[in-house]
C-alpha cells in the first residue's frame, strides 16, 4: 500500500505554472544578491551602430547592494513598466490576429487550399506543409492547427496514408515555420528588440534556415507516408486504424468567399508594408504595433464585421495572449533584481569565462543548448526571450559572436523544443506568447 501511495504521488507531480517558476527565479536572484560578489562592466555607446556595448576588459568588483523583500516584490511592476512597449505590442498582435480569425478568412483559405489537393497525394504533403509553415513563420501559428487536423487526417486516409501523416502535414509544417521564425513578431521580434538589433534583420539567413528545415521535414514525412502506403502495417498507429477503418469524408462546405479574399489581400499588403518599413524606414516596435493595429481593423472592416464585433474580437485576442504578454514583464523582474543587486555582470563574467574555454564553433551551440533546457521550464517564446536575451546579448559581445547568432540560438532552442513538448506560442499559451 505504501508503494502504491508513493507511486500515486509521483504520478500526480506536475511541472509548476510558468509564473511560479519565474517568481521562484526572482526569489533565487534576490538571495544571490546577498551571496554573489557584486561587479560591473563599463559600457559605452557604439557611434556606428548605436548599440550599447560591453568593454570586455573592464569588469571590476563593487560594493554589494542586496535587494530587500519589498524591492523583490517591487521588481515585478518595475519589470512590466520597463517592458511595457513589448507587452502592448504582444497584446495588439494577439488582438489583430483574433479579428482576422473572426472573419473566417484564414480558415477558409487554408481549407480551400488543402481540399483542393485531394487526389494529388504527391503534391499534398509538400504543399500543405508549405501553407502551414508560412503561417508559423509569419504569425506564430501553433494551436490554430488543431482546427484543421480532422481535414488532414481525412485527406491522408483517402489517399492511403495514416493519421500520423494527416497530423504531421499541418503540425510539423507549422512547427517548421515557427522554428524558422522568418517574420514571427512574438519570438524573433521580441528577441531582436531586446538585443538592440533592427527588427527582422537577418531575414535572408532565417529564410534559408526555414527552407532547409522545410525540405528536411517534407522528406521525412513523405518517406514515412510512402512506407505506410506500400505496407499499412508499418504505420505506428496501425492498430488504431484497424479498429476504425472507416474513411471519413472531407466536408466540401468550408467557404472561401470574395470577402475572405479581400481580407487575405489586407494581410499580404500589411506584411509587405511592414517588411518595406523595417528595411527602408527602420520601423521598430511602435511602428510595427501601428501596422498590426491597422491590419486588424481593416481586415475586420473588409471582412464585414460590425464595429462592436471587431472590438470584442480584439479584446478576446488580447485576453487569450495575456499569459505570454505578462510573462515578459515577470521575466524582466529577474533582471531588475539582478541589476539592483549588481550581479548581472558577475553572472555574465562567469559565463564568459566558461564559454571562452570552448572552441569558437561551439560557443553558439552552448547557447542553443541552454535555450533548449530553459524552454522546458518557460515554454512561452516571448517570455523566454525576455528572460534570457538580456544575459545572452552582452555574453555574445564578450565571447566574440554576433548578437544575431545569439538570437538564432534562442529562436532554434525555443522552436525545436516546442515540437517535442507540445507547447506553442501563439495566443493561449501559444508559441506566440
C-alpha positions in Angstrom: 0.0 0.0 0.0 2.9 2.4 0.8 4.4 1.7 -2.6 1.1 2.4 -4.3 0.7 5.6 -2.4 4.2 6.7 -3.3 3.6 5.8 -6.9 0.4 7.8 -6.9 2.2 10.9 -5.5 4.8 10.6 -8.3 2.0 10.3 -10.9 0.4 13.5 -9.6 3.5 15.6 -9.8 3.2 18.4 -12.3 5.6 21.0 -13.5 4.7 24.2 -11.7 3.0 27.1 -13.6 5.4 29.2 -15.6 4.7 32.2 -13.3 5.6 30.1 -10.3 8.9 29.1 -11.9 9.7 32.7 -12.9 8.9 34.1 -9.4 11.0 31.3 -7.9 13.9 32.6 -10.0 13.1 36.1 -8.8 13.4 34.9 -5.2 16.6 33.0 -6.1 18.1 36.1 -7.8 17.2 38.1 -4.6 19.1 35.6 -2.4 22.0 35.6 -4.8 22.4 39.4 -4.3 23.4 38.5 -0.7 25.7 35.7 -1.8 27.4 36.6 -5.1 30.1 39.3 -5.3 28.8 42.5 -6.9 30.6 43.5 -10.1 30.1 45.6 -13.2 31.5 46.1 -16.7 31.9 49.5 -18.2 29.5 50.1 -21.1 29.7 52.5 -24.0 27.6 53.6 -27.0 28.9 52.5 -30.3 28.6 55.6 -32.5 28.5 53.5 -35.7 25.7 51.1 -34.8 24.1 52.9 -31.9 24.2 49.8 -29.7 25.3 49.7 -26.1 28.4 47.5 -25.9 30.4 46.0 -23.1 34.1 46.7 -22.5 35.4 43.2 -22.1 38.5 44.2 -20.1 36.6 46.5 -17.6 35.0 44.0 -15.2 35.6 45.1 -11.6 34.0 44.4 -8.2 31.9 47.0 -6.4 30.2 47.2 -3.0 27.3 44.8 -2.6 23.7 46.2 -2.8 21.5 43.3 -1.7 17.8 43.5 -2.6 15.2 43.7 0.2 12.0 41.7 0.3 10.0 44.8 -0.6 12.3 45.6 -3.5 11.9 42.0 -4.7 8.1 42.3 -5.0 8.5 45.8 -6.5 10.6 44.3 -9.2 7.5 42.8 -10.9 5.7 46.1 -11.6 9.0 47.7 -12.5 9.7 44.9 -14.9 6.3 45.4 -16.5 7.0 49.1 -16.8 10.4 48.5 -18.4 8.9 46.1 -21.0 5.6 48.0 -21.5 6.3 48.6 -25.2 6.8 44.9 -25.8 3.9 43.8 -23.7 1.5 46.0 -25.5 3.0 45.0 -28.8 2.1 41.4 -28.0 -1.4 42.4 -26.9 -2.0 44.3 -30.1 -0.7 41.5 -32.3 -2.9 39.0 -30.4 -5.9 41.2 -30.8 -5.3 41.9 -34.5 -5.0 38.2 -35.3 -8.1 37.4 -33.4 -10.0 39.9 -35.5 -8.7 38.3 -38.7 -9.6 34.8 -37.3 -13.1 36.1 -36.6 -13.6 36.9 -40.3 -13.1 33.2 -41.2 -10.6 34.2 -44.0 -7.7 32.2 -42.7 -9.8 29.1 -42.1 -11.4 29.4 -45.5 -8.1 30.0 -47.3 -6.4 27.0 -45.7 -9.4 24.8 -46.0 -9.7 25.7 -49.7 -6.1 25.1 -50.4 -5.9 21.7 -48.6 -9.2 20.4 -50.0 -8.0 21.4 -53.5 -5.2 18.9 -53.1 -7.4 15.9 -52.6 -6.4 13.2 -55.0 -3.0 14.8 -55.6 -1.1 12.8 -53.0 2.4 13.5 -54.4 1.8 17.3 -54.0 -0.5 17.1 -51.0 2.2 16.7 -48.4 4.8 19.4 -49.5 2.1 22.0 -50.4 0.1 21.5 -47.2 3.3 21.7 -45.1 4.3 24.9 -47.0 1.0 26.6 -46.3 1.2 25.8 -42.6 4.9 26.7 -42.4 4.1 30.1 -43.8 1.5 30.5 -41.0 4.1 29.5 -38.4 6.8 31.8 -39.8 4.6 34.9 -40.1 2.2 35.0 -37.1 3.4 32.1 -34.9 0.7 29.6 -36.0 0.6 26.8 -33.4 -2.6 25.7 -31.6 -4.7 27.0 -34.5 -3.6 23.9 -36.4 -5.9 21.8 -34.3 -8.9 23.1 -36.2 -7.6 21.6 -39.4 -6.4 18.2 -38.1 -9.7 16.4 -39.0 -9.3 17.6 -42.6 -5.7 16.5 -42.7 -6.5 13.0 -41.3 -9.4 12.5 -43.7 -7.3 13.5 -46.7 -4.4 11.3 -45.6 -6.7 8.3 -45.2 -8.4 9.0 -48.5 -5.1 8.5 -50.4 -3.8 5.6 -48.4 -1.7 7.3 -45.7 -2.3 7.1 -42.0 -3.5 9.5 -39.3 0.1 10.4 -38.4 0.7 11.8 -41.9 -2.5 13.8 -41.6 -1.4 15.4 -38.4 2.3 15.9 -39.4 1.4 17.7 -42.6 -0.1 20.5 -40.5 1.5 20.5 -37.1 5.1 19.8 -38.3 4.6 22.3 -41.2 3.6 25.0 -38.7 6.4 24.0 -36.3 9.0 24.3 -39.1 7.8 27.8 -39.9 7.7 28.7 -36.3 11.2 27.5 -35.7 12.4 29.3 -38.9 10.8 32.4 -37.4 11.2 34.4 -40.6 8.7 37.2 -39.6 7.4 35.9 -36.3 6.8 39.1 -34.1 6.2 37.1 -31.0 9.7 35.4 -30.8 12.2 36.9 -33.2 10.6 40.4 -32.9 10.8 40.4 -29.1 14.3 38.9 -29.0 15.8 41.3 -31.5 14.3 44.3 -29.8 16.0 43.3 -26.5 19.3 42.6 -28.4 19.1 46.1 -29.9 19.0 44.7 -33.5 16.9 46.1 -36.3 13.6 44.3 -36.3 13.6 41.3 -38.6 17.2 41.9 -39.6 19.0 38.8 -40.8 15.9 37.9 -42.8 17.9 36.2 -45.6 19.6 33.8 -43.1 16.4 32.9 -41.3 14.6 32.4 -44.6 17.4 30.0 -45.6 17.1 28.2 -42.3 13.4 27.9 -42.8 13.8 26.5 -46.3 16.3 23.9 -45.0 14.1 22.8 -42.2 11.1 22.6 -44.6 12.9 20.4 -47.0 14.1 18.0 -44.3 10.7 17.8 -42.7 9.0 17.2 -46.0 11.5 14.5 -46.9 10.9 12.8 -43.6 7.1 12.9 -43.7 6.9 11.9 -47.3 9.3 9.0 -46.7 7.1 7.7 -43.8 4.0 8.3 -45.9 5.4 6.2 -48.8 6.3 3.4 -46.4 2.8 3.3 -44.9 1.1 3.4 -48.3 3.2 0.5 -49.5 2.6 -1.5 -46.3 -0.1 -0.2 -44.0 1.2 -2.4 -41.2 4.3 -0.2 -41.0 2.1 2.6 -39.6 2.8 3.4 -35.9 -1.0 3.7 -35.4 -1.9 0.6 -37.4 -3.9 -0.9 -34.6 -5.9 2.2 -34.1 -6.7 2.5 -37.8 -7.7 -1.2 -37.9 -10.1 -0.5 -35.1 -11.6 2.4 -37.0 -11.2 1.6 -40.7 -14.0 4.0 -41.9 -12.7 6.5 -44.4 -14.0 9.9 -43.1 -15.4 12.2 -45.8 -13.9 15.6 -46.1 -16.5 18.3 -45.9 -16.7 20.5 -49.0 -18.5 23.2 -47.1 -15.6 25.3 -46.0 -16.3 28.7 -47.6 -13.7 30.9 -49.1 -15.6 33.9 -50.4 -14.7 37.1 -52.1 -14.8 38.8 -48.8 -12.3 36.4 -47.5 -10.0 37.2 -50.4 -10.2 40.9 -49.6 -9.1 40.1 -46.0 -6.2 38.0 -47.2 -5.2 40.9 -49.5 -5.1 43.2 -46.5 -2.9 40.7 -44.6 -0.5 40.3 -47.5 -0.3 44.1 -48.1 0.2 44.7 -44.4 3.1 42.3 -44.2 4.6 43.7 -47.4 4.4 47.3 -46.0 5.9 46.1 -42.7 8.9 44.5 -44.5 9.4 47.6 -46.5 9.1 49.8 -43.4 11.6 47.7 -41.5 14.2 47.7 -44.3 13.7 51.2 -45.7 12.4 53.3 -42.8 13.8 51.5 -39.7 10.4 50.5 -38.3 10.6 49.3 -34.7 8.2 48.1 -32.0 6.0 51.2 -32.0 5.6 51.3 -35.8 5.0 47.6 -36.1 2.3 47.8 -33.4 0.7 50.5 -35.5 0.8 48.3 -38.6 -0.7 45.3 -36.8 -3.4 47.5 -35.3 -4.4 48.9 -38.7 -4.2 45.5 -40.3 -6.6 44.0 -37.7 -9.2 46.9 -38.0 -9.0 47.0 -41.8 -9.3 43.2 -42.0 -12.4 43.3 -39.8 -14.0 46.0 -41.9 -13.2 44.3 -45.2 -14.4 41.1 -43.6 -17.8 42.7 -42.9 -17.5 42.5 -39.2 -19.6 45.0 -37.2 -17.5 47.6 -35.3 -18.6 46.0 -32.0 -17.6 42.6 -33.2 -14.1 43.9 -34.2 -13.7 45.4 -30.7 -14.9 42.3 -28.9 -12.6 40.1 -31.1 -9.7 42.3 -30.3 -10.4 42.0 -26.6 -10.7 38.3 -26.9 -7.4 38.0 -28.7 -5.7 40.2 -26.1 -7.2 38.1 -23.4 -6.0 34.8 -24.7 -2.5 36.1 -25.2 -2.3 37.8 -21.8 -0.4 34.8 -20.4 2.5 35.4 -22.7 2.4 39.2 -22.6 2.6 39.2 -18.8 5.3 36.6 -18.8 7.6 39.2 -20.4 7.1 41.6 -17.5 7.5 38.9 -14.8 10.6 37.6 -16.6 12.0 41.2 -16.6 11.7 41.2 -12.8 14.6 38.8 -12.7 16.8 41.3 -14.5 15.5 44.2 -12.3 16.6 42.3 -9.1 19.9 41.3 -10.5 20.6 44.8 -11.8 19.7 46.3 -8.4 22.0 43.8 -6.7 24.7 44.5 -9.3 25.2 40.8 -10.0 24.2 40.7 -13.7 27.7 41.3 -14.9 29.0 38.9 -12.3 27.0 36.1 -13.9 27.9 37.3 -17.4 31.6 37.3 -16.4 31.4 33.8 -15.1 29.6 32.6 -18.2 32.0 34.3 -20.5 35.0 32.7 -18.7 33.4 29.3 -19.1 32.3 29.8 -22.7 35.7 31.3 -23.6 37.2 27.8 -22.9 35.0 26.3 -25.6 36.2 26.2 -29.2 34.7 29.1 -31.1 32.4 26.9 -33.2 30.8 25.5 -30.0 30.0 28.8 -28.4 26.7 29.3 -30.2 25.9 25.6 -29.7 26.3 26.1 -26.0 23.9 29.0 -26.1 21.5 26.8 -28.1 21.6 24.0 -25.6 21.0 26.5 -22.7 17.9 27.7 -24.5 16.7 24.1 -25.1 16.8 23.4 -21.4 15.2 26.7 -20.4 12.3 26.1 -22.8 11.2 23.1 -20.8 10.5 25.4 -17.9 9.5 28.6 -19.8 7.6 27.4 -22.9 6.4 30.9 -23.7 8.6 32.1 -26.6 8.4 35.8 -25.8 8.8 35.1 -22.1 11.9 33.0 -22.8 13.3 35.9 -24.9 12.7 38.3 -22.1 14.4 36.0 -19.6 17.5 35.0 -21.5 18.3 37.7 -24.1 19.4 40.3 -21.5 22.1 37.8 -20.5 22.9 36.3 -23.9 23.3 39.7 -25.6 26.3 41.0 -23.7 27.6 37.5 -23.4 27.7 37.3 -27.2 29.6 40.6 -27.3 32.1 39.3 -24.8 32.9 36.0 -26.5 33.0 37.4 -30.0 29.9 36.1 -31.7 27.3 38.3 -33.2 24.0 39.3 -31.5 22.2 37.9 -34.5 23.7 34.5 -33.7 22.5 34.8 -30.1 19.0 35.4 -31.3 19.2 32.4 -33.6 20.4 30.2 -30.7 17.3 31.4 -28.8 15.0 31.0 -31.8 16.0 27.5 -32.6 16.3 26.4 -29.0 12.7 27.5 -28.4 11.3 26.4 -31.7 12.7 22.9 -31.9 11.8 22.0 -28.4 8.2 23.2 -28.8 7.6 20.5 -31.3 8.6 17.9 -28.7 6.9 19.2 -25.6 3.8 20.3 -27.5 3.8 23.9 -26.2 3.3 26.7 -28.5 3.5 30.3 -28.6 0.6 31.8 -30.2 -2.1 33.2 -28.1 -3.2 30.9 -25.3 -0.1 29.8 -24.0 0.8 29.5 -27.7 4.2 29.8 -29.2 3.4 33.4 -29.8 3.4 34.2 -26.2 
